[in-house]
């Protein structure tokens, strides 16, 4: 479900992604373009995260985003 949300709302989410993970460049965000696998790969590359750590941070971020987004409605 997070992958669908990321892809569908990428234009809204990418600023928050940049704030959360400041080592990601604008070019990185353009490359990701809502693709969960690409984002996870870049988190591993830029932060030296193991796959599990990248997935955990991503899941926590998306859970917070979904919770925050649903309260805005």
N, CA, C and O atoms as a CHARMM CRD file, in Angstrom:
* protein
*
  292
    1    1 UNK  N      0.81300  -1.19500   0.00000 PROA 1      0.00000
    2    1 UNK  CA     0.00000   0.00000   0.00000 PROA 1      0.00000
    3    1 UNK  C      0.86300   1.26700   0.00000 PROA 1      0.00000
    4    1 UNK  O      0.53700   2.23500  -0.68800 PROA 1      0.00000
    5    2 UNK  N      1.95100   1.26900   0.76000 PROA 2      0.00000
    6    2 UNK  CA     2.83000   2.43800   0.78800 PROA 2      0.00000
    7    2 UNK  C      3.38500   2.76100  -0.58400 PROA 2      0.00000
    8    2 UNK  O      3.52700   3.93000  -0.94200 PROA 2      0.00000
    9    3 UNK  N      3.70300   1.71700  -1.36500 PROA 3      0.00000
   10    3 UNK  CA     4.25200   1.94100  -2.70300 PROA 3      0.00000
   11    3 UNK  C      3.24100   2.67600  -3.57500 PROA 3      0.00000
   12    3 UNK  O      3.61300   3.56100  -4.34400 PROA 3      0.00000
   13    4 UNK  N      1.96800   2.31500  -3.45900 PROA 4      0.00000
   14    4 UNK  CA     0.92000   2.96800  -4.24500 PROA 4      0.00000
   15    4 UNK  C      0.74900   4.42600  -3.82000 PROA 4      0.00000
   16    4 UNK  O      0.57800   5.31000  -4.66000 PROA 4      0.00000
   17    5 UNK  N      0.79700   4.66700  -2.51700 PROA 5      0.00000
   18    5 UNK  CA     0.66800   6.03600  -2.00700 PROA 5      0.00000
   19    5 UNK  C      1.85300   6.87800  -2.46800 PROA 5      0.00000
   20    5 UNK  O      1.68300   8.01200  -2.91600 PROA 5      0.00000
   21    6 UNK  N      3.05600   6.31500  -2.35300 PROA 6      0.00000
   22    6 UNK  CA     4.25800   7.04200  -2.76400 PROA 6      0.00000
   23    6 UNK  C      4.16800   7.43500  -4.22900 PROA 6      0.00000
   24    6 UNK  O      4.44400   8.58000  -4.59100 PROA 6      0.00000
   25    7 UNK  N      3.78600   6.49200  -5.06300 PROA 7      0.00000
   26    7 UNK  CA     3.70000   6.75500  -6.49800 PROA 7      0.00000
   27    7 UNK  C      2.59700   7.76700  -6.81000 PROA 7      0.00000
   28    7 UNK  O      2.80200   8.69000  -7.59800 PROA 7      0.00000
   29    8 UNK  N      1.43800   7.59200  -6.19600 PROA 8      0.00000
   30    8 UNK  CA     0.29300   8.44700  -6.49500 PROA 8      0.00000
   31    8 UNK  C      0.41200   9.86300  -5.96600 PROA 8      0.00000
   32    8 UNK  O     -0.16000  10.79100  -6.53800 PROA 8      0.00000
   33    9 UNK  N      1.14700  10.03700  -4.88300 PROA 9      0.00000
   34    9 UNK  CA     1.24300  11.35800  -4.25300 PROA 9      0.00000
   35    9 UNK  C      2.67900  11.87600  -4.23000 PROA 9      0.00000
   36    9 UNK  O      3.02900  12.69800  -3.38300 PROA 9      0.00000
   37   10 UNK  N      3.49800  11.40600  -5.14300 PROA 10     0.00000
   38   10 UNK  CA     4.91300  11.74700  -5.13900 PROA 10     0.00000
   39   10 UNK  C      5.15300  13.24900  -5.11500 PROA 10     0.00000
   40   10 UNK  O      5.99600  13.72900  -4.35700 PROA 10     0.00000
   41   11 UNK  N      4.42200  13.99600  -5.93400 PROA 11     0.00000
   42   11 UNK  CA     4.64400  15.44700  -6.00100 PROA 11     0.00000
   43   11 UNK  C      4.40000  16.10100  -4.63900 PROA 11     0.00000
   44   11 UNK  O      5.07100  17.07200  -4.29200 PROA 11     0.00000
   45   12 UNK  N      3.45000  15.57800  -3.87200 PROA 12     0.00000
   46   12 UNK  CA     3.17100  16.10700  -2.53500 PROA 12     0.00000
   47   12 UNK  C      4.20600  15.63900  -1.51200 PROA 12     0.00000
   48   12 UNK  O      4.60900  16.39800  -0.63100 PROA 12     0.00000
   49   13 UNK  N      4.62600  14.39500  -1.64100 PROA 13     0.00000
   50   13 UNK  CA     5.47400  13.75600  -0.63400 PROA 13     0.00000
   51   13 UNK  C      6.94500  14.12500  -0.78200 PROA 13     0.00000
   52   13 UNK  O      7.66500  14.16200   0.21500 PROA 13     0.00000
   53   14 UNK  N      7.41000  14.39800  -1.99500 PROA 14     0.00000
   54   14 UNK  CA     8.85700  14.50600  -2.20200 PROA 14     0.00000
   55   14 UNK  C      9.51700  15.60300  -1.37600 PROA 14     0.00000
   56   14 UNK  O     10.67600  15.45400  -0.98800 PROA 14     0.00000
   57   15 UNK  N      8.82200  16.69000  -1.09800 PROA 15     0.00000
   58   15 UNK  CA     9.39000  17.72700  -0.23200 PROA 15     0.00000
   59   15 UNK  C      9.62500  17.21200   1.17400 PROA 15     0.00000
   60   15 UNK  O     10.62900  17.53600   1.81000 PROA 15     0.00000
   61   16 UNK  N      8.68700  16.40600   1.65200 PROA 16     0.00000
   62   16 UNK  CA     8.83400  15.81700   2.98400 PROA 16     0.00000
   63   16 UNK  C      9.94100  14.76400   2.99800 PROA 16     0.00000
   64   16 UNK  O     10.64400  14.60400   3.99600 PROA 16     0.00000
   65   17 UNK  N     10.09000  14.04800   1.88400 PROA 17     0.00000
   66   17 UNK  CA    11.18100  13.07600   1.75100 PROA 17     0.00000
   67   17 UNK  C     12.51600  13.81200   1.83200 PROA 17     0.00000
   68   17 UNK  O     13.43200  13.37100   2.52500 PROA 17     0.00000
   69   18 UNK  N     12.62100  14.92300   1.12900 PROA 18     0.00000
   70   18 UNK  CA    13.85600  15.73000   1.13000 PROA 18     0.00000
   71   18 UNK  C     14.15600  16.26200   2.53700 PROA 18     0.00000
   72   18 UNK  O     15.31400  16.29600   2.95400 PROA 18     0.00000
   73   19 UNK  N     13.11900  16.67300   3.26200 PROA 19     0.00000
   74   19 UNK  CA    13.30700  17.15600   4.63100 PROA 19     0.00000
   75   19 UNK  C     13.77800  16.03100   5.54100 PROA 19     0.00000
   76   19 UNK  O     14.69300  16.21700   6.34300 PROA 19     0.00000
   77   20 UNK  N     13.15900  14.87600   5.41700 PROA 20     0.00000
   78   20 UNK  CA    13.49900  13.72300   6.27000 PROA 20     0.00000
   79   20 UNK  C     14.90400  13.20900   5.96500 PROA 20     0.00000
   80   20 UNK  O     15.69000  12.95700   6.87800 PROA 20     0.00000
   81   21 UNK  N     15.21300  13.05600   4.68500 PROA 21     0.00000
   82   21 UNK  CA    16.50000  12.50300   4.26900 PROA 21     0.00000
   83   21 UNK  C     17.24800  13.55500   3.44300 PROA 21     0.00000
   84   21 UNK  O     17.25600  13.50300   2.21300 PROA 21     0.00000
   85   22 UNK  N     17.86700  14.49700   4.13200 PROA 22     0.00000
   86   22 UNK  CA    18.52000  15.63600   3.50000 PROA 22     0.00000
   87   22 UNK  C     19.70300  15.30700   2.60700 PROA 22     0.00000
   88   22 UNK  O     20.12100  16.13900   1.80200 PROA 22     0.00000
   89   23 UNK  N     20.24800  14.10100   2.73900 PROA 23     0.00000
   90   23 UNK  CA    21.36900  13.72000   1.87200 PROA 23     0.00000
   91   23 UNK  C     20.90800  13.38700   0.45600 PROA 23     0.00000
   92   23 UNK  O     21.73100  13.28200  -0.45400 PROA 23     0.00000
   93   24 UNK  N     19.61200  13.22100   0.26200 PROA 24     0.00000
   94   24 UNK  CA    19.09700  12.96000  -1.08100 PROA 24     0.00000
   95   24 UNK  C     19.08400  14.27400  -1.85700 PROA 24     0.00000
   96   24 UNK  O     18.59100  15.29200  -1.37200 PROA 24     0.00000
   97   25 UNK  N     19.62700  14.23500  -3.05300 PROA 25     0.00000
   98   25 UNK  CA    19.69700  15.43100  -3.89000 PROA 25     0.00000
   99   25 UNK  C     18.40900  15.58700  -4.69700 PROA 25     0.00000
  100   25 UNK  O     17.58000  14.67900  -4.75400 PROA 25     0.00000
  101   26 UNK  N     18.26200  16.74800  -5.31300 PROA 26     0.00000
  102   26 UNK  CA    17.11600  16.95600  -6.20300 PROA 26     0.00000
  103   26 UNK  C     17.15900  15.96300  -7.36000 PROA 26     0.00000
  104   26 UNK  O     16.11900  15.47200  -7.79900 PROA 26     0.00000
  105   27 UNK  N     18.35900  15.66700  -7.85300 PROA 27     0.00000
  106   27 UNK  CA    18.50100  14.66300  -8.91600 PROA 27     0.00000
  107   27 UNK  C     18.04700  13.29200  -8.42800 PROA 27     0.00000
  108   27 UNK  O     17.40300  12.54500  -9.16500 PROA 27     0.00000
  109   28 UNK  N     18.39000  12.96300  -7.17200 PROA 28     0.00000
  110   28 UNK  CA    17.93700  11.69500  -6.59500 PROA 28     0.00000
  111   28 UNK  C     16.41300  11.63100  -6.59400 PROA 28     0.00000
  112   28 UNK  O     15.82500  10.61900  -6.97700 PROA 28     0.00000
  113   29 UNK  N     15.78400  12.71400  -6.16200 PROA 29     0.00000
  114   29 UNK  CA    14.32300  12.73400  -6.08300 PROA 29     0.00000
  115   29 UNK  C     13.69500  12.62900  -7.46800 PROA 29     0.00000
  116   29 UNK  O     12.64300  12.01200  -7.63200 PROA 29     0.00000
  117   30 UNK  N     14.33900  13.23100  -8.45800 PROA 30     0.00000
  118   30 UNK  CA    13.85800  13.10100  -9.83300 PROA 30     0.00000
  119   30 UNK  C     13.98500  11.65700 -10.29600 PROA 30     0.00000
  120   30 UNK  O     13.09900  11.13800 -10.97600 PROA 30     0.00000
  121   31 UNK  N     15.08100  11.01200  -9.93000 PROA 31     0.00000
  122   31 UNK  CA    15.29700   9.60700 -10.28600 PROA 31     0.00000
  123   31 UNK  C     14.25800   8.70700  -9.62900 PROA 31     0.00000
  124   31 UNK  O     13.73500   7.79100 -10.26500 PROA 31     0.00000
  125   32 UNK  N     13.96000   8.96400  -8.36700 PROA 32     0.00000
  126   32 UNK  CA    12.99400   8.14000  -7.62800 PROA 32     0.00000
  127   32 UNK  C     11.61800   8.22500  -8.27300 PROA 32     0.00000
  128   32 UNK  O     10.98800   7.20300  -8.54300 PROA 32     0.00000
  129   33 UNK  N     11.15500   9.44500  -8.51800 PROA 33     0.00000
  130   33 UNK  CA     9.86300   9.70500  -9.16000 PROA 33     0.00000
  131   33 UNK  C      8.75100   8.76900  -8.67700 PROA 33     0.00000
  132   33 UNK  O      7.97700   8.24000  -9.47400 PROA 33     0.00000
  133   34 UNK  N      8.68900   8.57600  -7.35400 PROA 34     0.00000
  134   34 UNK  CA     7.61700   7.78400  -6.75900 PROA 34     0.00000
  135   34 UNK  C      7.85600   6.28900  -6.72300 PROA 34     0.00000
  136   34 UNK  O      6.96300   5.52900  -6.35100 PROA 34     0.00000
  137   35 UNK  N      9.06000   5.85000  -7.10700 PROA 35     0.00000
  138   35 UNK  CA     9.36800   4.42200  -7.12800 PROA 35     0.00000
  139   35 UNK  C      9.97800   4.00100  -5.79100 PROA 35     0.00000
  140   35 UNK  O     11.07300   4.42800  -5.42600 PROA 35     0.00000
  141   36 UNK  N      9.24800   3.16300  -5.07900 PROA 36     0.00000
  142   36 UNK  CA     9.66700   2.72900  -3.74300 PROA 36     0.00000
  143   36 UNK  C     11.03600   2.04400  -3.75300 PROA 36     0.00000
  144   36 UNK  O     11.87300   2.32600  -2.89600 PROA 36     0.00000
  145   37 UNK  N     11.26500   1.16000  -4.70000 PROA 37     0.00000
  146   37 UNK  CA    12.53700   0.42700  -4.76100 PROA 37     0.00000
  147   37 UNK  C     13.71400   1.36900  -4.98700 PROA 37     0.00000
  148   37 UNK  O     14.77500   1.20500  -4.38600 PROA 37     0.00000
  149   38 UNK  N     13.52000   2.35300  -5.85500 PROA 38     0.00000
  150   38 UNK  CA    14.59500   3.32200  -6.10300 PROA 38     0.00000
  151   38 UNK  C     14.88200   4.14200  -4.84900 PROA 38     0.00000
  152   38 UNK  O     16.04000   4.41700  -4.53700 PROA 38     0.00000
  153   39 UNK  N     13.83200   4.53000  -4.13400 PROA 39     0.00000
  154   39 UNK  CA    14.02800   5.29300  -2.90000 PROA 39     0.00000
  155   39 UNK  C     14.78000   4.45700  -1.87300 PROA 39     0.00000
  156   39 UNK  O     15.72100   4.94300  -1.24700 PROA 39     0.00000
  157   40 UNK  N     14.37800   3.22500  -1.70000 PROA 40     0.00000
  158   40 UNK  CA    15.06100   2.35000  -0.74300 PROA 40     0.00000
  159   40 UNK  C     16.53000   2.17100  -1.12400 PROA 40     0.00000
  160   40 UNK  O     17.40300   2.19400  -0.25700 PROA 40     0.00000
  161   41 UNK  N     16.80300   1.99600  -2.40600 PROA 41     0.00000
  162   41 UNK  CA    18.18100   1.85500  -2.87400 PROA 41     0.00000
  163   41 UNK  C     19.01200   3.09500  -2.59100 PROA 41     0.00000
  164   41 UNK  O     20.17100   2.99500  -2.18700 PROA 41     0.00000
  165   42 UNK  N     18.42000   4.26400  -2.80200 PROA 42     0.00000
  166   42 UNK  CA    19.14700   5.50700  -2.53200 PROA 42     0.00000
  167   42 UNK  C     19.36900   5.72600  -1.04400 PROA 42     0.00000
  168   42 UNK  O     20.40200   6.26500  -0.64800 PROA 42     0.00000
  169   43 UNK  N     18.42200   5.31900  -0.21800 PROA 43     0.00000
  170   43 UNK  CA    18.63200   5.41700   1.23300 PROA 43     0.00000
  171   43 UNK  C     19.80600   4.54400   1.65200 PROA 43     0.00000
  172   43 UNK  O     20.60900   4.93400   2.49900 PROA 43     0.00000
  173   44 UNK  N     19.90100   3.36900   1.05800 PROA 44     0.00000
  174   44 UNK  CA    21.02900   2.48800   1.35500 PROA 44     0.00000
  175   44 UNK  C     22.33600   3.12900   0.88900 PROA 44     0.00000
  176   44 UNK  O     23.33700   3.10900   1.60500 PROA 44     0.00000
  177   45 UNK  N     22.31500   3.68700  -0.29300 PROA 45     0.00000
  178   45 UNK  CA    23.52800   4.26600  -0.88000 PROA 45     0.00000
  179   45 UNK  C     23.97300   5.52800  -0.13900 PROA 45     0.00000
  180   45 UNK  O     25.14000   5.63800   0.23900 PROA 45     0.00000
  181   46 UNK  N     23.07600   6.46600   0.07200 PROA 46     0.00000
  182   46 UNK  CA    23.43700   7.75600   0.66400 PROA 46     0.00000
  183   46 UNK  C     23.70900   7.68100   2.16400 PROA 46     0.00000
  184   46 UNK  O     24.54900   8.41400   2.68800 PROA 46     0.00000
  185   47 UNK  N     22.99600   6.79200   2.85000 PROA 47     0.00000
  186   47 UNK  CA    23.11800   6.72200   4.30800 PROA 47     0.00000
  187   47 UNK  C     23.86900   5.49100   4.79700 PROA 47     0.00000
  188   47 UNK  O     24.13600   5.36400   5.99100 PROA 47     0.00000
  189   48 UNK  N     24.21000   4.58600   3.89000 PROA 48     0.00000
  190   48 UNK  CA    24.91000   3.37300   4.29200 PROA 48     0.00000
  191   48 UNK  C     24.01700   2.40700   5.05900 PROA 48     0.00000
  192   48 UNK  O     24.50400   1.54300   5.79000 PROA 48     0.00000
  193   49 UNK  N     22.70800   2.55900   4.88800 PROA 49     0.00000
  194   49 UNK  CA    21.75200   1.68900   5.56800 PROA 49     0.00000
  195   49 UNK  C     21.79000   0.28100   4.99200 PROA 49     0.00000
  196   49 UNK  O     21.99600   0.09000   3.79400 PROA 49     0.00000
  197   50 UNK  N     21.58800  -0.69600   5.86200 PROA 50     0.00000
  198   50 UNK  CA    21.27900  -2.04700   5.40400 PROA 50     0.00000
  199   50 UNK  C     19.85200  -2.00300   4.85400 PROA 50     0.00000
  200   50 UNK  O     19.09100  -1.08700   5.16500 PROA 50     0.00000
  201   51 UNK  N     19.50200  -2.97900   4.05200 PROA 51     0.00000
  202   51 UNK  CA    18.16100  -3.01700   3.45300 PROA 51     0.00000
  203   51 UNK  C     17.07300  -2.94100   4.53400 PROA 51     0.00000
  204   51 UNK  O     16.10100  -2.20000   4.38500 PROA 51     0.00000
  205   52 UNK  N     17.23500  -3.70100   5.61100 PROA 52     0.00000
  206   52 UNK  CA    16.23600  -3.71600   6.68800 PROA 52     0.00000
  207   52 UNK  C     16.04800  -2.33000   7.29900 PROA 52     0.00000
  208   52 UNK  O     14.91900  -1.91900   7.56500 PROA 52     0.00000
  209   53 UNK  N     17.13300  -1.61400   7.52000 PROA 53     0.00000
  210   53 UNK  CA    17.07800  -0.27500   8.10800 PROA 53     0.00000
  211   53 UNK  C     16.38400   0.69700   7.15500 PROA 53     0.00000
  212   53 UNK  O     15.56400   1.50900   7.58400 PROA 53     0.00000
  213   54 UNK  N     16.70800   0.61600   5.87100 PROA 54     0.00000
  214   54 UNK  CA    16.06500   1.48100   4.87600 PROA 54     0.00000
  215   54 UNK  C     14.56100   1.21900   4.84700 PROA 54     0.00000
  216   54 UNK  O     13.76300   2.15600   4.82100 PROA 54     0.00000
  217   55 UNK  N     14.17900  -0.05100   4.85300 PROA 55     0.00000
  218   55 UNK  CA    12.75700  -0.40200   4.83300 PROA 55     0.00000
  219   55 UNK  C     12.05000   0.07500   6.09700 PROA 55     0.00000
  220   55 UNK  O     10.92300   0.56500   6.03300 PROA 55     0.00000
  221   56 UNK  N     12.70900  -0.06700   7.24300 PROA 56     0.00000
  222   56 UNK  CA    12.11500   0.34800   8.51500 PROA 56     0.00000
  223   56 UNK  C     11.89500   1.86100   8.53600 PROA 56     0.00000
  224   56 UNK  O     10.81000   2.32300   8.88900 PROA 56     0.00000
  225   57 UNK  N     12.91600   2.63500   8.16200 PROA 57     0.00000
  226   57 UNK  CA    12.78500   4.09700   8.14400 PROA 57     0.00000
  227   57 UNK  C     11.70700   4.54100   7.15900 PROA 57     0.00000
  228   57 UNK  O     10.91400   5.43500   7.45400 PROA 57     0.00000
  229   58 UNK  N     11.68600   3.91500   6.00100 PROA 58     0.00000
  230   58 UNK  CA    10.68700   4.24400   4.97700 PROA 58     0.00000
  231   58 UNK  C      9.27800   3.94500   5.48800 PROA 58     0.00000
  232   58 UNK  O      8.36900   4.76100   5.33300 PROA 58     0.00000
  233   59 UNK  N      9.10400   2.78500   6.09200 PROA 59     0.00000
  234   59 UNK  CA     7.78500   2.40300   6.60700 PROA 59     0.00000
  235   59 UNK  C      7.32500   3.38000   7.68300 PROA 59     0.00000
  236   59 UNK  O      6.17100   3.80900   7.67900 PROA 59     0.00000
  237   60 UNK  N      8.21300   3.73400   8.60000 PROA 60     0.00000
  238   60 UNK  CA     7.85600   4.69000   9.65500 PROA 60     0.00000
  239   60 UNK  C      7.48100   6.05100   9.05600 PROA 60     0.00000
  240   60 UNK  O      6.52100   6.68500   9.49300 PROA 60     0.00000
  241   61 UNK  N      8.23700   6.48500   8.06400 PROA 61     0.00000
  242   61 UNK  CA     7.93900   7.75000   7.39600 PROA 61     0.00000
  243   61 UNK  C      6.56500   7.70200   6.73500 PROA 61     0.00000
  244   61 UNK  O      5.75900   8.61600   6.90600 PROA 61     0.00000
  245   62 UNK  N      6.30000   6.64200   5.98500 PROA 62     0.00000
  246   62 UNK  CA     5.02700   6.53200   5.28100 PROA 62     0.00000
  247   62 UNK  C      3.86100   6.38600   6.24900 PROA 62     0.00000
  248   62 UNK  O      2.78800   6.94100   6.01100 PROA 62     0.00000
  249   63 UNK  N      4.05800   5.65000   7.33200 PROA 63     0.00000
  250   63 UNK  CA     2.98900   5.51900   8.33700 PROA 63     0.00000
  251   63 UNK  C      2.62800   6.89000   8.90600 PROA 63     0.00000
  252   63 UNK  O      1.45000   7.20900   9.06700 PROA 63     0.00000
  253   64 UNK  N      3.64300   7.69600   9.21000 PROA 64     0.00000
  254   64 UNK  CA     3.39200   9.05100   9.71700 PROA 64     0.00000
  255   64 UNK  C      2.72300   9.91800   8.65000 PROA 64     0.00000
  256   64 UNK  O      1.81000  10.68700   8.95100 PROA 64     0.00000
  257   65 UNK  N      3.18000   9.78900   7.40200 PROA 65     0.00000
  258   65 UNK  CA     2.59600  10.57600   6.31900 PROA 65     0.00000
  259   65 UNK  C      1.12000  10.22900   6.14000 PROA 65     0.00000
  260   65 UNK  O      0.28100  11.12400   6.03900 PROA 65     0.00000
  261   66 UNK  N      0.80200   8.94400   6.10000 PROA 66     0.00000
  262   66 UNK  CA    -0.58100   8.50700   5.90600 PROA 66     0.00000
  263   66 UNK  C     -1.45200   8.99400   7.06500 PROA 66     0.00000
  264   66 UNK  O     -2.57100   9.46400   6.85500 PROA 66     0.00000
  265   67 UNK  N     -0.93400   8.88000   8.27700 PROA 67     0.00000
  266   67 UNK  CA    -1.68300   9.32800   9.45500 PROA 67     0.00000
  267   67 UNK  C     -1.91400  10.84200   9.39400 PROA 67     0.00000
  268   67 UNK  O     -3.02700  11.30700   9.64200 PROA 67     0.00000
  269   68 UNK  N     -0.88500  11.60100   9.06900 PROA 68     0.00000
  270   68 UNK  CA    -0.99400  13.05800   8.97400 PROA 68     0.00000
  271   68 UNK  C     -1.91500  13.45900   7.83300 PROA 68     0.00000
  272   68 UNK  O     -2.74300  14.35700   7.98400 PROA 68     0.00000
  273   69 UNK  N     -1.77400  12.79800   6.69400 PROA 69     0.00000
  274   69 UNK  CA    -2.58400  13.11200   5.52000 PROA 69     0.00000
  275   69 UNK  C     -4.06200  12.86200   5.79700 PROA 69     0.00000
  276   69 UNK  O     -4.91100  13.63900   5.36000 PROA 69     0.00000
  277   70 UNK  N     -4.37900  11.79300   6.51400 PROA 70     0.00000
  278   70 UNK  CA    -5.78300  11.47000   6.77600 PROA 70     0.00000
  279   70 UNK  C     -6.41500  12.45200   7.76200 PROA 70     0.00000
  280   70 UNK  O     -7.63300  12.63100   7.74900 PROA 70     0.00000
  281   71 UNK  N     -5.62000  13.08400   8.60700 PROA 71     0.00000
  282   71 UNK  CA    -6.17700  14.06000   9.54700 PROA 71     0.00000
  283   71 UNK  C     -6.41000  15.41600   8.88600 PROA 71     0.00000
  284   71 UNK  O     -7.12000  16.25700   9.43800 PROA 71     0.00000
  285   72 UNK  N     -5.82800  15.63600   7.72300 PROA 72     0.00000
  286   72 UNK  CA    -6.02100  16.89500   6.99900 PROA 72     0.00000
  287   72 UNK  C     -7.37000  16.94400   6.29300 PROA 72     0.00000
  288   72 UNK  O     -7.83400  18.01500   5.90400 PROA 72     0.00000
  289   73 UNK  N     -7.99200  15.79400   6.13100 PROA 73     0.00000
  290   73 UNK  CA    -9.25800  15.73400   5.38700 PROA 73     0.00000
  291   73 UNK  C    -10.42400  16.13700   6.22400 PROA 73     0.00000
  292   73 UNK  O    -11.55800  16.14000   5.74300 PROA 73     0.00000
